Amino acid sequence: MRTLLAHIIFTAVLCICYDAAAFTQSLIVNSARPPMTQLMMQHISRRQLMISTISSLSTSAGLSQSALAAPPLTAEEADNFQARLERGLRAKPARVLRQRMNIDFAVLLMRSSYNAVDQLDIVAMDQFQKDFFLIRQAEYKYYSDALGVGAMQQGDLADPNYFDFISFAQYATISREIVNPPSVFEEQQPVEVGEDQPQKFDAVVVRRDPTIRNSDLPRIHTEIVGNAILDKLIEKFGETASAIPTIEPGSRPDAGTFLAAIKQMVNLFTLSGFAWEGGASMVQSGSSIKDTQFSIIFTSPATLWSGQSLAAKKAAVTNDFVLKTVKALATRAGYRVVNDSVNYKGNQEITTFSVL
């Protein structure tokens, strides 16, 4: 089997050497995509070529069908009648004044979401990147035209209009992959090669932790992303006057103490350019924190359109980044967030929740 697999990979690499340049050029010419992602997409085109080669050969090689991932998204599926109908019913992106995001913070939100998918082992990451690309390609013109000429800098993550779009595409892809994924699949993992050498890949069978139920995957994804964001905020601001007030692990602080930490966390989101302004408050208080309802309101957040659009399509996971981070903070404090919701009114994102 090892000899046969080596032959399969060698054959695929030969295809890459001779055909990948033309295939990549075709993708660049025929698609609308951010300039900053061209290099990544060249890798994706080579990976997809590898997948096609291995898929066609694996059957004759006797590889188990359970080791193959779910069928990748196709360009036709990404832009079929149902997808176009959904776009037509979707709210148009609002033309509101939004500040530029801190590029490191924007990258943090995107990267933590991607890393969580990789950590969960729900899909081959080469397939995820291709599916992500096809969704971006299908959605871009509609979004760009709705915003108007010059309203968005393509490929600029710090531009809130572009971040709004790319975050939608990312979470639309994640939601597609996270619902009832295969527990065993084959992934093409890159092999380190010399400069100017064609990229090579090894076929690796990935098996997800059998103790994790498919129904738990969205919750675990949220936990991973929320913890990654909170950890970075603590790392970056922990030794400054802008630090989130320290809450001892499992201490279950009173409502006032917990609110103070949430307020500063919201301030850091705003300081990082996530929204024009933001604030946190208690909209309903009682004799204990369990009777308290908290509210976070962002004005013109970077996820104003994407958050509404993902909610409208009933996505399995959404880009509710502040709620994910609140959940991480609450868990560390010894609480659990309940009765949470994210709603939109005009150019405001309103998150409400309680803790137990």
C-alpha positions as CSV (number, residue, x, y, z in Angstrom):
1,M,0.0,0.0,0.0
2,R,2.8,2.4,0.8
3,T,4.4,1.8,-2.6
4,L,1.0,2.4,-4.3
5,L,0.3,5.5,-2.3
6,A,3.8,6.8,-3.2
7,H,3.0,6.2,-6.9
8,I,-0.3,8.1,-6.5
9,I,1.4,11.1,-4.9
10,F,4.2,11.0,-7.5
11,T,1.6,11.0,-10.4
12,A,-0.2,13.9,-8.8
13,V,3.0,15.9,-8.4
14,L,3.8,15.4,-12.1
15,C,0.3,16.8,-12.9
16,I,1.1,19.7,-10.7
17,C,4.4,20.4,-12.4
18,Y,3.0,20.5,-15.9
19,D,-0.6,21.8,-15.4
20,A,-0.8,23.8,-12.2
21,A,0.5,27.0,-13.7
22,A,-2.2,27.1,-16.4
23,F,-4.9,26.1,-13.9
24,T,-3.8,28.8,-11.4
25,Q,-3.7,31.4,-14.1
26,S,-7.2,30.5,-15.2
27,L,-8.4,31.0,-11.6
28,I,-6.8,34.4,-11.4
29,V,-8.1,35.6,-14.7
30,N,-11.7,34.3,-14.3
31,S,-12.4,35.2,-10.7
32,A,-12.9,38.3,-8.5
33,R,-10.8,37.8,-5.4
34,P,-8.7,39.8,-3.0
35,P,-5.1,40.4,-4.3
36,M,-3.6,39.6,-0.9
37,T,-5.0,36.0,-1.2
38,Q,-3.6,35.2,-4.6
39,L,-0.6,33.3,-3.3
40,M,-2.9,31.3,-1.0
41,M,-5.2,30.5,-3.9
42,Q,-2.2,29.3,-6.0
43,H,-1.6,26.7,-3.3
44,I,-5.3,25.9,-3.3
45,S,-5.3,25.3,-7.0
46,R,-2.4,22.9,-6.7
47,R,-4.1,21.2,-3.8
48,Q,-7.3,20.8,-5.7
49,L,-5.4,19.2,-8.6
50,M,-3.8,16.8,-6.1
51,I,-7.3,16.0,-4.7
52,S,-8.6,15.3,-8.2
53,T,-5.7,13.0,-9.0
54,I,-5.8,11.1,-5.8
55,S,-9.7,10.8,-5.8
56,S,-9.6,9.2,-9.3
57,L,-6.9,6.8,-8.3
58,S,-7.9,5.9,-4.7
59,T,-10.8,3.7,-5.8
60,S,-8.6,1.4,-7.8
61,A,-6.0,1.6,-5.0
62,G,-8.6,0.1,-2.6
63,L,-8.7,3.0,-0.2
64,S,-11.7,2.8,2.2
65,Q,-14.6,5.1,1.2
66,S,-14.8,6.2,4.9
67,A,-11.3,7.8,4.5
68,L,-12.6,10.2,1.9
69,A,-14.0,13.6,2.8
70,A,-17.5,14.7,1.9
71,P,-17.8,16.0,-1.7
72,P,-16.2,19.4,-2.1
73,L,-18.3,22.4,-3.1
74,T,-18.5,23.1,-6.8
75,A,-18.7,26.5,-8.5
76,E,-22.1,25.5,-9.8
77,E,-23.4,24.7,-6.3
78,A,-22.0,28.0,-4.9
79,D,-24.0,30.0,-7.5
80,N,-27.0,27.8,-8.1
81,F,-30.7,28.9,-8.1
82,Q,-31.0,28.5,-4.3
83,A,-27.9,30.5,-3.6
84,R,-29.0,33.3,-6.0
85,L,-32.5,33.3,-4.4
86,E,-30.9,33.6,-0.9
87,R,-28.8,36.6,-2.1
88,G,-31.9,38.3,-3.5
89,L,-33.8,38.0,-0.2
90,R,-30.8,39.0,1.9
91,A,-30.5,42.5,3.4
92,K,-28.3,44.9,1.5
93,P,-25.1,46.0,3.2
94,A,-25.6,49.2,5.0
95,R,-23.6,52.3,3.9
96,V,-22.6,53.5,7.3
97,L,-19.5,55.2,8.6
98,R,-17.2,52.7,10.3
99,Q,-13.7,53.1,11.5
100,R,-10.8,51.0,10.1
101,M,-10.0,47.9,12.1
102,N,-6.7,47.2,13.7
103,I,-5.2,44.7,11.3
104,D,-3.9,42.4,14.0
105,F,-7.3,42.2,15.5
106,A,-9.0,41.6,12.2
107,V,-6.4,38.8,11.5
108,L,-7.1,37.4,15.0
109,L,-10.8,37.0,14.4
110,M,-10.3,35.3,11.0
111,R,-7.4,33.1,12.1
112,S,-8.9,31.9,15.3
113,S,-12.1,30.9,13.4
114,Y,-10.0,29.0,10.8
115,N,-7.7,27.4,13.5
116,A,-10.8,26.1,15.3
117,V,-12.0,24.3,12.2
118,D,-8.5,22.7,11.8
119,Q,-8.4,21.7,15.5
120,L,-11.9,20.1,15.3
121,D,-10.9,17.8,12.4
122,I,-14.2,18.3,10.6
123,V,-12.9,18.6,7.0
124,A,-9.7,18.4,5.1
125,M,-8.2,21.9,5.3
126,D,-7.3,21.8,1.6
127,Q,-11.0,21.2,0.8
128,F,-12.0,23.9,3.3
129,Q,-9.8,26.5,1.5
130,K,-11.2,25.6,-1.9
131,D,-14.8,25.7,-0.6
132,F,-14.1,29.1,1.0
133,F,-12.7,30.4,-2.2
134,L,-15.7,29.3,-4.2
135,I,-18.1,30.9,-1.8
136,R,-16.1,34.2,-1.9
137,Q,-16.1,34.1,-5.7
138,A,-19.8,33.5,-5.9
139,E,-20.7,36.2,-3.4
140,Y,-18.2,39.0,-4.1
141,K,-19.9,40.8,-7.1
142,Y,-23.3,40.9,-5.4
143,Y,-21.8,42.4,-2.3
144,S,-19.5,44.8,-4.1
145,D,-22.2,46.1,-6.4
146,A,-24.6,46.6,-3.5
147,L,-22.0,48.7,-1.7
148,G,-21.2,50.8,-4.7
149,V,-18.0,51.7,-6.6
150,G,-15.1,52.7,-4.3
151,A,-16.9,51.8,-1.1
152,M,-14.6,48.9,-0.3
153,Q,-10.9,48.2,-0.7
154,Q,-10.7,44.6,-2.0
155,G,-8.4,42.4,0.0
156,D,-7.9,44.9,2.9
157,L,-8.9,43.2,6.1
158,A,-8.7,46.4,8.0
159,D,-11.4,47.9,5.8
160,P,-14.6,47.1,7.8
161,N,-16.7,46.8,4.6
162,Y,-14.3,44.1,3.3
163,F,-14.0,42.4,6.6
164,D,-17.8,42.2,6.8
165,F,-17.8,40.4,3.5
166,I,-14.9,38.0,4.1
167,S,-16.1,37.1,7.6
168,F,-19.5,36.2,6.1
169,A,-17.8,34.0,3.5
170,Q,-15.7,32.3,6.1
171,Y,-18.6,31.5,8.4
172,A,-20.8,30.4,5.6
173,T,-18.1,27.9,4.7
174,I,-17.6,26.8,8.3
175,S,-21.4,26.3,8.7
176,R,-21.4,24.1,5.6
177,E,-18.6,21.9,6.9
178,I,-19.6,21.6,10.5
179,V,-23.0,19.9,10.0
180,N,-22.7,16.1,10.3
181,P,-19.1,16.0,9.0
182,P,-17.3,12.7,8.4
183,S,-15.4,11.4,11.4
184,V,-12.6,10.0,9.1
185,F,-11.3,11.7,6.0
186,E,-8.3,12.1,3.8
187,E,-6.3,15.4,3.9
188,Q,-3.5,16.6,1.6
189,Q,-0.8,18.0,3.8
190,P,2.1,20.0,2.3
191,V,5.6,18.7,2.4
192,E,8.5,21.2,2.8
193,V,10.3,21.6,-0.5
194,G,13.1,23.8,-1.7
195,E,12.7,27.3,-3.2
196,D,11.4,27.2,-6.8
197,Q,10.4,23.6,-6.3
198,P,6.8,22.4,-7.1
199,Q,4.7,22.0,-4.0
200,K,4.3,18.5,-2.8
201,F,1.7,16.9,-0.6
202,D,1.3,13.8,1.5
203,A,-2.1,12.1,1.8
204,V,-2.9,11.6,5.5
205,V,-6.0,9.9,6.9
206,V,-7.5,12.1,9.7
207,R,-9.7,10.6,12.4
208,R,-11.7,13.0,14.7
209,D,-11.9,12.3,18.4
210,P,-14.7,9.7,18.6
211,T,-15.9,11.1,22.0
212,I,-17.0,14.4,20.3
213,R,-20.6,14.2,19.0
214,N,-21.5,16.1,15.8
215,S,-24.1,18.0,17.7
216,D,-21.4,19.4,20.0
217,L,-19.2,20.7,17.2
218,P,-20.7,24.2,16.9
219,R,-20.4,24.8,20.7
220,I,-16.8,23.6,20.8
221,H,-16.0,25.8,17.8
222,T,-17.4,28.8,19.7
223,E,-15.4,27.9,22.8
224,I,-12.1,27.6,20.9
225,V,-12.6,31.0,19.1
226,G,-13.7,32.8,22.2
227,N,-10.8,31.5,24.2
228,A,-8.3,32.5,21.5
229,I,-9.7,36.1,21.4
230,L,-9.7,36.5,25.1
231,D,-6.2,35.1,25.5
232,K,-4.9,37.5,22.9
233,L,-6.6,40.5,24.6
234,I,-5.1,39.5,27.9
235,E,-1.7,39.0,26.3
236,K,-1.7,42.3,24.5
237,F,-3.3,44.5,27.2
238,G,-2.8,42.6,30.4
239,E,0.1,44.7,31.6
240,T,-1.4,48.0,30.6
241,A,-4.0,50.4,32.0
242,S,-6.4,49.0,29.5
243,A,-6.3,45.5,31.0
244,I,-9.5,43.6,31.5
245,P,-10.1,43.5,35.3
246,T,-8.8,40.2,36.7
247,I,-11.4,37.7,37.8
248,E,-10.1,34.7,39.7
249,P,-10.8,31.4,38.0
250,G,-14.1,29.9,39.3
251,S,-14.7,32.8,41.7
252,R,-18.2,33.5,40.5
253,P,-18.1,37.3,41.1
254,D,-21.1,39.5,41.7
255,A,-22.9,41.2,38.8
256,G,-21.0,44.5,39.2
257,T,-17.6,42.9,39.1
258,F,-18.5,40.7,36.2
259,L,-20.0,43.7,34.3
260,A,-16.8,45.7,34.9
261,A,-14.8,43.0,33.1
262,I,-17.3,42.9,30.2
263,K,-17.2,46.7,29.8
264,Q,-13.5,46.7,29.5
265,M,-13.5,43.8,27.1
266,V,-16.0,45.7,24.9
267,N,-13.8,48.8,25.1
268,L,-10.9,46.7,23.8
269,F,-13.1,45.5,20.9
270,T,-13.9,49.2,20.1
271,L,-10.4,50.3,20.5
272,S,-9.4,47.7,18.0
273,G,-11.7,49.2,15.5
274,F,-14.4,46.5,15.6
275,A,-17.2,49.1,15.9
276,W,-17.7,52.9,15.9
277,E,-18.6,52.7,19.5
278,G,-19.7,50.1,22.1
279,G,-20.9,49.7,25.6
280,A,-22.2,47.1,28.1
281,S,-24.8,47.4,30.8
282,M,-27.3,45.5,33.0
283,V,-30.7,45.9,31.5
284,Q,-32.4,43.8,34.2
285,S,-31.1,43.3,37.7
286,G,-32.2,41.2,40.6
287,S,-31.2,40.0,44.0
288,S,-28.4,37.9,42.5
289,I,-26.4,37.7,39.3
290,K,-28.7,34.8,38.1
291,D,-31.5,37.3,37.9
292,T,-29.5,39.8,35.9
293,Q,-29.6,40.3,32.1
294,F,-26.6,41.9,30.5
295,S,-26.5,43.8,27.2
296,I,-23.7,44.7,24.8
297,I,-24.5,47.2,22.1
298,F,-22.1,48.0,19.2
299,T,-22.8,50.9,16.8
300,S,-21.7,50.1,13.2
301,P,-19.7,46.9,14.0
302,A,-17.5,45.3,11.4
303,T,-20.0,42.4,11.3
304,L,-23.2,44.4,10.8
305,W,-24.2,42.9,7.4
306,S,-22.5,39.5,7.8
307,G,-24.1,38.8,11.2
308,Q,-27.6,39.5,9.9
309,S,-27.0,37.5,6.7
310,L,-25.7,34.5,8.6
311,A,-28.6,34.6,11.0
312,A,-31.0,34.8,8.1
313,K,-29.6,31.7,6.5
314,K,-29.7,29.9,9.9
315,A,-26.0,29.2,9.8
316,A,-24.8,26.5,12.3
317,V,-22.2,28.9,13.6
318,T,-22.1,32.7,13.3
319,N,-19.4,35.4,13.6
320,D,-20.8,36.7,17.0
321,F,-17.2,37.4,18.2
322,V,-18.1,39.4,21.3
323,L,-20.6,36.8,22.5
324,K,-18.0,34.0,22.0
325,T,-15.5,36.0,24.1
326,V,-18.1,36.7,26.8
327,K,-18.7,33.0,27.0
328,A,-15.0,32.3,27.4
329,L,-14.8,35.0,30.2
330,A,-17.9,33.6,31.9
331,T,-16.7,30.1,31.9
332,R,-13.4,31.1,33.4
333,A,-15.3,33.0,36.1
334,G,-17.3,29.9,37.0
335,Y,-20.5,30.8,35.1
336,R,-22.3,29.6,32.0
337,V,-23.9,32.0,29.6
338,V,-27.6,31.3,29.0
339,N,-30.6,32.9,27.1
340,D,-28.2,34.6,24.8
341,S,-29.3,36.3,21.6
342,V,-27.8,38.7,19.0
343,N,-30.2,41.1,17.2
344,Y,-29.8,44.0,14.9
345,K,-31.6,47.3,14.9
346,G,-30.6,49.9,12.3
347,N,-26.8,50.1,12.5
348,Q,-26.6,48.5,16.0
349,E,-25.7,45.0,17.0
350,I,-27.4,44.1,20.3
351,T,-26.2,41.1,22.3
352,T,-28.1,40.1,25.4
353,F,-27.5,37.2,27.8
354,S,-27.7,36.0,31.4
355,V,-25.3,33.7,33.4
356,L,-25.8,30.8,35.7
